[in-house]
Amino acid sequence: MCYAAPSRQWIVTFGEIKGTNTFDLPGIGPFGEIRGINTFDLPGIGPFKEIRGTNTFDLPGIGPFGEIKGTNTFEMSGIGPFREIRGINTFDLPGIGPFKEIRGKNTFDFPNIDLFGEIKGTNTFEMSGIGPFGEIRASRMQSEDSPKG
């Protein structure tokens, strides 16, 4: 369940939203709680769910087992009819969970997220370590996936 309180919006013929919407989400679902203020700058959401602009999410905590603290900024040039995300997403995660600590900044370049949730593009992770069972010690890791034709 999601509680949203938009501060300003214009709804037109095709359900487009123009302006800046601020959503206060005290909780989402029984197992993945989101607490804090989420601010979405959506100049336009058209009939195909295109999103253009910069979205800033302030997530002080997500869930009892996977806590996320910090500010996440999503810059999206478009979300198409198949939920394709184009643009650059920057996640600043100073800490995730008591068991899998992630410290640093993660930058995700998603030219496409297809119907099956596959992510294609370049992911750059800058981390100090992950968890007691799968330790990753590196200042920078990069993964590149070529889009499938």
N, C-alpha and C positions, 0 to 999 in steps of 0.2 A: 504494500500500500504506500502511496506516495502523497504527501501533502505539499501542494504548491501554492505560493502566493505571489503571482506576477505583479510587479510594481507598475508596469506600463506595457500595453500591447494594443495592436490594431489588428482586428480580424477582418479579412476581406473575402472576396468571392470564393477563392480556392483554399481557404483556411490558411492563408499566408499570415505570418506574424512578422511585424516590423517594429523595431524599437529595441529597448533593453528590458529583459525580463529577469527579475530576481526571484529565485525559488528558495524558500526556506524548507529544507527537508529534515525534520527532526528524526525521521526513521523511515527506512525502506525495508520492508519484509522482516520476518521474525529471525532470520539467520544472517542477514546482511545489512545491519543497521548503518545508516549514513546520518551523521550528525554534523550540523554546521550550516553555512550559507553557500548556496550555489548561485552564481551570477552568469546568465547566458546573454551574450550580445548577438542577437539574431536579426540581421537586417532583412532577411527574407526566408520563410519556409514555404515553398511552393507545393503544388499538387504531387510532386515526386520527392518530397521531403528534402529538397536541397537546403543545406545550411551554409550560409556564408558569413564570415566574421570571426570574432574571437570569443571563445567560451572559457570562463575561468571558474574552476571548481575549488572551493575551500573545504577540504574533507579532514576535519580533525580526528575522525575515527570511523573505521568501517568494521563492524562485526567484532565479536568477542575473541575470535581466533586469528583474524587477519587485520590488525589495526593499521590504518594508513594515516599518517600525520604529515601535514604540509599543504602546499598549494599546487594544484594541477591546472595547467593551462592548455586548452585545446584550440588549435587554429585550423579550421576546416574550410576548404574552398568549396566543398560540395558533398552532399549525401544524396545519392541517386535512388532510383526506384528499387534497386536491389541492395540498398544500404551500403553502397560503396562510399568509402571515406577517402577524400583526397585533401592533402595538405600536410602540415607538420604539427604533431602533437608533442608537447613537452610536459613531462611529469617530474615534479620535484618531490621526491619521497624521502624524507629524512629517516623514516623508520617504518617497516612493515612487520607487524606481529612480534610476539615474544620468542618465536622459534626460528623465524627466517628474517633476520635483520637486513635491510637494504639501506645503505647510506650513500647519498649522492644524487645525481640527476640523470634521468633516463629520457632520451629523445627518440620518438618513434616517427618514422616517415612512412605513412600508409597510403600508397597510391591506389590501393584497392583492398577492400575486404569483401570477399565474394559470398554467395548464398550459403556456403557451408562454414562460414566463419573463418576461412583461411586468410591469413595476413600476408600480403606480398609487399616487398619494399625493403627499406633499410632500417634496422633497429640498432641504436647505439646505447649501450648500457655503461654507465660509469658507477662502479660499485666498490665498496670496501670489503664486502663479504656477504654470503648468504648461508644462514642456518648452521646448526651443529652437525647435521648429517650430510649436507652437500656444500662444503665450504668452497667458495669461489673467491680467490684473492687476485684481483686485477684492478688497475686504475681505469681500464677501458676495454670493453668488448664490443665487437661489431659483427652483425649478421646481415648478410645480403641475400635476398631471395628474388630471383627473376620472376616476373609475372608469367603465369602459364597462359599459353595461347589457346 
